[in-house]
Amino acid sequence: MPSDAPIEFAHLGEVLALASPICWSFAVLLFRKTGESIPPITLNLAKNALVTPLFFLTFFLAGSVSPAHVDWSDYALLLGSGVLGVAVADLFFFVCLNRIGASRQAIVNTSYSPIIILFSVVFLGERLTLFQYSGVALILGAVLSVGWPEGGIVKKPIEHLVSGVLFGIAASLTQAVSIVMIKPFLSDWPLLWMTSWRLMGGLLASLVVWASLNKQRRSFGKLWERRIWKFMLPGIFLGSFCSLLLWMGGFKYADASIASALNQTATLFTFLLAVVVLKEPLTTRGMLGLAMGLLGVAMVTFLGPLLGY
């Protein structure tokens, strides 16, 4: 039986959507360490070059088959989704991570949930209540707190922090567009097939960007050093293979709004791991921003219906 046959399992989408951020949070720490030596463009290209053939290999070994009745426009949609979600969004994410750190990036990432839900309102016909809009306002406050200097002391130029926040928001925006544009087809298309072609779009776009750079910026530099690979390889496997497969599965088997809310738990996991493992500073403003962001996500997603708003 093909591996992408319908799976009968209660709350499968929710389980997958929750497992994805757990894998992703550990990957963020590994990407943060890798990014200390490898520029974002190089890291994104290396990541896409390694994970794309891995997905196609998994697709064939799992005995999956391509769906019937797909034409060039369907492939173009998947490739386009990959360009936005794998090439552009991941590149923006790596830039954000390098500039503001893992804990701040986790707070900025709370912008992902309201963005994807707002796009669901526009393109998928979902509706937001006043209570949910209030949650969006809280999330915006949390994101703004990241780029605001604390106590008048700025360890990095304010422009550096602001640009990092903007890149993080841009990453959430492009990622949201990339998944909403294919959401209507997720229930009909095999998961491995769909993910493989999205990654192909990301890889092709990354190659085009890399080829357009001057010779000096195309250099892979320290990429070939063995010490880099001990962080990069597990980061790619956890973040770009396991987490991506689980993420797509969550959106395939659960509603977009529910899946995006569960994905948002990556904010909490990443923030805590960054403080504990990477020893990033735990500030009052950071804790307040985290609390505002998570409360906002809860208000936008499940808290309204629970309280009757």
C-alpha positions as CSV (number, residue, x, y, z in Angstrom):
1,M,0.0,0.0,0.0
2,P,1.5,3.4,-0.9
3,S,2.9,5.2,2.1
4,D,0.8,8.3,1.4
5,A,-2.5,6.5,1.6
6,P,-5.0,8.1,4.0
7,I,-4.0,7.5,7.6
8,E,-6.7,6.7,10.2
9,F,-5.4,8.2,13.5
10,A,-7.3,10.5,15.8
11,H,-5.6,14.0,16.0
12,L,-2.8,12.9,13.7
13,G,-2.5,16.4,12.3
14,E,-2.3,17.9,15.8
15,V,0.4,15.4,16.8
16,L,2.5,16.1,13.7
17,A,2.1,19.9,14.1
18,L,3.3,19.7,17.7
19,A,6.3,17.4,17.0
20,S,7.5,19.7,14.2
21,P,8.4,22.7,16.5
22,I,10.2,20.3,19.0
23,C,12.5,19.2,16.2
24,W,12.8,22.8,14.9
25,S,13.8,24.3,18.2
26,F,16.8,22.0,18.5
27,A,17.7,22.8,14.9
28,V,17.5,26.5,15.5
29,L,20.3,26.2,18.1
30,L,22.4,24.2,15.7
31,F,21.8,26.7,12.9
32,R,22.8,29.5,15.3
33,K,26.1,27.8,15.9
34,T,26.6,27.1,12.2
35,G,25.7,30.7,11.3
36,E,28.7,32.0,13.4
37,S,31.0,30.7,10.6
38,I,28.8,30.4,7.5
39,P,26.9,33.3,5.9
40,P,23.1,32.9,5.4
41,I,23.2,32.5,1.6
42,T,25.8,29.7,1.8
43,L,24.0,27.9,4.7
44,N,20.7,28.1,2.9
45,L,22.1,26.7,-0.4
46,A,24.0,23.9,1.5
47,K,20.8,23.0,3.4
48,N,18.7,22.9,0.3
49,A,21.3,20.9,-1.7
50,L,21.5,18.3,1.0
51,V,17.9,17.9,2.0
52,T,16.2,18.0,-1.5
53,P,17.8,14.7,-2.7
54,L,17.1,13.2,0.7
55,F,13.4,13.8,0.3
56,F,13.3,12.5,-3.2
57,L,15.2,9.4,-2.0
58,T,12.7,8.9,0.8
59,F,9.9,9.4,-1.7
60,F,11.1,6.5,-3.9
61,L,12.2,4.2,-1.1
62,A,8.8,4.6,0.6
63,G,7.1,3.4,-2.5
64,S,5.2,6.6,-2.9
65,V,3.6,7.5,-6.2
66,S,2.9,10.8,-8.0
67,P,-0.8,11.8,-7.9
68,A,-2.9,11.3,-10.9
69,H,-4.3,14.2,-12.9
70,V,-1.6,16.8,-12.1
71,D,-0.3,19.1,-14.8
72,W,2.4,21.7,-15.3
73,S,0.4,24.3,-13.4
74,D,0.4,22.1,-10.3
75,Y,4.1,21.6,-10.5
76,A,4.6,25.3,-11.0
77,L,2.5,26.0,-7.9
78,L,4.6,23.6,-5.8
79,L,7.9,25.0,-7.2
80,G,6.6,28.6,-6.5
81,S,5.7,27.6,-3.0
82,G,9.2,26.2,-2.5
83,V,10.8,29.4,-3.8
84,L,8.9,31.4,-1.2
85,G,9.0,29.0,1.7
86,V,12.3,27.2,1.3
87,A,14.6,29.7,-0.5
88,V,13.3,33.1,0.5
89,A,11.8,32.5,3.9
90,D,14.6,30.3,5.2
91,L,17.2,32.8,3.9
92,F,15.4,35.6,5.8
93,F,15.2,33.4,8.8
94,F,19.0,32.7,8.8
95,V,19.7,36.5,8.5
96,C,17.3,37.2,11.4
97,L,18.9,34.4,13.6
98,N,22.4,35.8,13.0
99,R,21.4,39.4,13.8
100,I,19.3,39.0,16.9
101,G,20.0,35.6,18.3
102,A,17.8,32.5,18.9
103,S,15.8,33.8,21.9
104,R,14.8,37.1,20.2
105,Q,14.1,35.3,17.0
106,A,11.7,33.0,18.9
107,I,9.7,36.0,20.0
108,V,9.6,37.5,16.5
109,N,8.4,34.2,15.2
110,T,5.1,34.7,17.0
111,S,4.2,36.9,14.1
112,Y,3.9,33.7,12.0
113,S,0.6,32.5,13.5
114,P,-1.5,35.7,12.9
115,I,0.0,36.2,9.5
116,I,-1.0,32.7,8.3
117,I,-4.4,33.1,9.9
118,L,-4.9,36.5,8.3
119,F,-4.0,35.0,4.9
120,S,-6.4,32.2,5.6
121,V,-9.1,34.9,6.2
122,V,-8.3,36.5,2.8
123,F,-7.7,33.4,0.7
124,L,-9.5,30.5,2.5
125,G,-12.6,32.3,3.7
126,E,-11.9,32.0,7.5
127,R,-13.0,34.8,9.8
128,L,-11.4,36.6,12.8
129,T,-13.2,38.0,15.8
130,L,-12.4,41.2,17.7
131,F,-10.9,39.0,20.4
132,Q,-8.5,37.5,17.9
133,Y,-7.6,40.9,16.5
134,S,-6.7,41.9,20.1
135,G,-4.4,38.8,20.1
136,V,-2.7,40.1,17.0
137,A,-2.1,43.4,18.7
138,L,-0.4,41.6,21.6
139,I,1.8,39.7,19.2
140,L,2.8,43.0,17.4
141,G,3.7,44.4,20.8
142,A,5.9,41.4,21.5
143,V,7.7,41.7,18.2
144,L,8.3,45.4,18.8
145,S,9.8,44.7,22.2
146,V,12.6,42.7,20.5
147,G,14.0,45.6,18.6
148,W,13.6,48.1,21.5
149,P,16.8,48.8,23.5
150,E,16.5,47.8,27.2
151,G,17.6,50.1,29.9
152,G,19.2,52.5,27.4
153,I,22.0,50.0,26.8
154,V,22.4,48.7,23.3
155,K,25.0,45.9,22.8
156,K,24.3,45.9,19.0
157,P,23.5,48.9,16.8
158,I,19.8,49.6,16.8
159,E,19.7,49.3,13.0
160,H,21.1,45.8,13.4
161,L,18.3,44.8,15.8
162,V,15.6,46.5,13.7
163,S,16.8,44.9,10.4
164,G,16.9,41.5,12.2
165,V,13.3,41.9,13.4
166,L,12.2,43.0,9.9
167,F,13.9,40.0,8.3
168,G,12.1,37.7,10.9
169,I,8.7,39.2,10.0
170,A,9.5,38.8,6.3
171,A,10.4,35.2,6.9
172,S,7.0,34.6,8.6
173,L,5.2,36.4,5.9
174,T,6.8,34.5,3.0
175,Q,6.4,31.2,4.8
176,A,2.7,31.9,5.4
177,V,2.1,32.8,1.8
178,S,4.0,29.6,0.7
179,I,1.7,27.3,2.7
180,V,-1.6,29.1,2.2
181,M,-1.2,29.0,-1.6
182,I,-1.1,25.2,-1.6
183,K,-3.4,24.5,1.4
184,P,-6.5,23.7,-0.8
185,F,-4.5,20.9,-2.4
186,L,-2.9,19.4,0.7
187,S,-5.6,16.8,1.4
188,D,-5.4,15.5,-2.2
189,W,-1.6,15.4,-2.8
190,P,0.8,12.8,-1.3
191,L,2.9,14.4,1.4
192,L,6.3,13.2,0.3
193,W,5.7,14.0,-3.3
194,M,4.5,17.5,-2.5
195,T,7.3,18.3,-0.1
196,S,10.0,17.0,-2.5
197,W,8.8,19.3,-5.3
198,R,8.6,22.3,-2.9
199,L,12.2,21.7,-1.9
200,M,13.2,21.4,-5.6
201,G,11.8,24.9,-6.1
202,G,13.8,26.2,-3.1
203,L,17.0,24.5,-4.3
204,L,16.6,26.0,-7.8
205,A,16.0,29.5,-6.5
206,S,18.9,29.2,-4.1
207,L,21.2,28.2,-7.0
208,V,20.0,31.2,-9.0
209,V,20.7,33.6,-6.1
210,W,24.1,32.0,-5.5
211,A,25.1,32.2,-9.2
212,S,24.1,35.9,-9.4
213,L,26.6,36.8,-6.6
214,N,30.2,38.0,-7.4
215,K,33.0,35.5,-7.2
216,Q,34.1,36.5,-3.7
217,R,30.6,36.2,-2.2
218,R,30.1,32.8,-4.0
219,S,33.0,31.4,-1.9
220,F,31.9,28.6,0.5
221,G,34.7,29.6,2.9
222,K,34.6,27.6,6.1
223,L,31.8,25.3,4.9
224,W,34.4,22.5,4.3
225,E,35.7,22.6,7.9
226,R,34.7,19.4,9.8
227,R,33.8,21.4,12.9
228,I,31.1,23.2,11.0
229,W,29.5,19.9,9.9
230,K,28.9,18.6,13.4
231,F,26.4,21.4,13.9
232,M,25.1,21.8,10.3
233,L,24.3,18.2,9.5
234,P,22.2,17.5,12.5
235,G,20.6,20.9,12.1
236,I,19.6,20.2,8.5
237,F,18.3,16.7,9.4
238,L,16.2,17.9,12.4
239,G,15.1,21.3,10.9
240,S,14.9,20.7,7.2
241,F,13.9,17.1,7.0
242,C,12.2,15.9,10.2
243,S,10.6,19.2,11.1
244,L,9.6,20.1,7.5
245,L,8.0,16.7,7.0
246,L,6.1,16.9,10.3
247,W,5.1,20.5,9.5
248,M,3.7,19.7,6.1
249,G,1.9,16.7,7.7
250,G,0.3,18.9,10.3
251,F,-1.1,21.2,7.7
252,K,-2.2,18.2,5.6
253,Y,-4.2,16.5,8.4
254,A,-5.3,19.5,10.5
255,D,-6.9,22.9,9.9
256,A,-4.5,25.6,9.0
257,S,-5.3,27.7,12.0
258,I,-4.9,24.8,14.5
259,A,-1.6,23.6,12.9
260,S,-0.1,27.1,12.9
261,A,-1.0,27.6,16.6
262,L,0.7,24.3,17.5
263,N,3.7,25.2,15.4
264,Q,4.0,28.3,17.4
265,T,5.1,26.3,20.5
266,A,8.5,26.5,18.8
267,T,8.7,30.0,20.3
268,L,8.6,28.7,23.8
269,F,10.9,25.7,23.1
270,T,13.5,27.8,21.2
271,F,13.5,30.6,23.8
272,L,14.1,28.3,26.7
273,L,16.8,26.3,24.9
274,A,18.5,29.5,23.8
275,V,18.7,30.6,27.4
276,V,19.8,27.2,28.8
277,V,22.0,25.9,26.1
278,L,23.4,29.0,24.3
279,K,23.4,31.1,27.5
280,E,21.7,34.0,25.8
281,P,20.6,36.6,28.3
282,L,17.3,36.2,30.1
283,T,15.9,39.8,30.4
284,T,12.7,41.1,31.9
285,R,11.8,42.6,28.5
286,G,12.5,39.2,26.9
287,M,10.2,37.4,29.3
288,L,7.5,40.0,28.9
289,G,7.7,39.8,25.1
290,L,7.6,36.0,25.2
291,A,4.5,36.1,27.5
292,M,2.8,38.7,25.3
293,G,3.5,36.7,22.1
294,L,2.3,33.4,23.5
295,L,-0.9,35.0,25.0
296,G,-1.5,36.7,21.6
297,V,-1.1,33.4,19.8
298,A,-3.6,31.7,22.2
299,M,-6.1,34.5,21.7
300,V,-5.8,34.3,17.9
301,T,-6.2,30.5,17.9
302,F,-8.0,28.5,20.6
303,L,-8.6,30.8,23.5
304,G,-11.5,32.7,21.9
305,P,-13.7,29.7,21.2
306,L,-12.8,28.2,24.7
307,L,-14.0,31.4,26.4
308,G,-16.9,31.9,24.1
309,Y,-15.6,35.0,22.3
